[in-house]
């Protein structure tokens, strides 16, 4: 299987050369990896936020891209990671976790797009 050989090489390279703020959380096999990405810049909106991504690799990798999903990380699990947010900072933009297996695809709430006043529509 070409994808397993390729993923084995990429996993070894990733373990040695992860950029600052990125931690490999799980890579037990070649079908699924999980990584935590911590925001390192000084933007007060996202500073010290941690995002967990799940990568699922199919048999056609690298021809077919992996499926990438954002996973919900409960705040209590931050302490089990090497990344710990500042205790003085309140979490920003916290949405309730999805109800299906605590994971979700990328989605953000958006306001309804409707004319503010029906009279002004021509």
Buried (B, 14 or more C-beta within 10 A) or exposed (E): EEBEEBBEEBBEEBEEEEEEBBBEBEBEEBBBBBBBBBBBEEEEEBBBBBEBBBBEBEEEBEEEEBEEBBBBBEEEEBEEBEBEBEEEEEEEEEEEBBEEEEEBEEEEEEEEEEEEEEEEEE
